């Protein structure tokens, strides 16, 4: 296993950008880059490189998603703090005037109809 890791790291140091998450593509690329006579060893190296690249990409995605979540949490906290510190403004619907009588529109319409007759 040490030999596979060592060889894989040596190959990745020189050609990291060429390798991807597909095993068969990595195996073909490995044929072009290095001369490995043993089919089993070549498959193990290509498999380790594939596993390594997938793990690296997975960790990067997790790191990015955690960063995004922490940014969202920060904005939610900031919004909560802002809403607590701002005085609440009353809208026209919320204002209740004391001492003002409300008249029903139907009563006003009936009284105007009676006056016109």
N, C-alpha and C positions, 0 to 999 in steps of 0.2 A: 504494500500500500504506500509506503514511503517513496518508493521508486516512481509509482504512478503520479503521486502528488508533485514530486520534484520535477518530473518531466512535463507535467501539465502546467505548472507555474512558469517554467522556462519558456514554453511555447506561448503561454498567455502574455508574458512580459513583452514579447516581440510582436505578437499579432492579436492583441485583445479585441480590437475593433472589428476584425473579420469574423469572429465566432458569434453564434447566436444561440437560441434556445432549442434548435432542432438538431437532434442527434445525427441523423443521416447527412445533413449538410456539413456538420462539424467533422464527421468522419471523412467525407470527401475532401474537405479543406485540409485536414490533417495529412492526407495522402500527398497533397500538393506541397505542403510546407516541410514535412519531415519524412525521412525514410525510416519506416518501422516495418520490419519484415514479419513480425509475429502478428497474426490477425487478432488474437485474443488481447494482446497488449495494446494494439491500436484501438480496439473497441473499448477497452477499459479507460484509456486516456481520453478518448472522445466522449465517453460517458461521464467521466469526472469533470471535464471541461463544461459539458452541457449542464450538469448538476450545479457546478460552481456559478455559472452565468445566471441560471434560473434563481438560485438562492440570492445572488447579488441584486438582481432586479426586484425580487420579492421584498427584500429588506429596504430597498430604495423607495418602493411604493408605500410600504408601511410607514417609513419615516416621513414621507410627504403627506400621507393621510393624517398622521398624528399632528403634523405641523398645521395642516388645514383645520383640524378639529380644535386645536388650541387657539388658532386665530378666531374661529367662530365663537368659542367660549369667551375670549377676550372682548369681542364686540358685544356679545350678549351682556356681559358684566358691565361694560361701559354704558350700554343703553339703559340698563337697570339703574345705574348710579345717576345718569342724567335725568331719568324720569323721577327719581326720588328727590333730586335737588331742585328741579324746576317747579315753580308754583303752578298749581293747576289753574287753567283758565276756564271760566264758565262760558259755555256756549249759550246762544239765545234760547235754546230749548230748555236748558237747565235752570234758567233764571225764573224764579217765581215771584211775581209782584204781589205784595201783601196789600189788601184793601181795595183792589180793583175787581169789580164784578164783571163776570163774563156773561154776555148775552147770547142766547141761542139764535142762530141764523134763521131758523124756521119761525120763531116768534117775531123777528123783525120783518120777515117777508109777509107774514099774515097781517101784521099791523099796517104795513104799507099798502097791502091789497085792500084792506077795509077803508083806508083813507081815500083811495082812488075811486071807490064806488060811491 
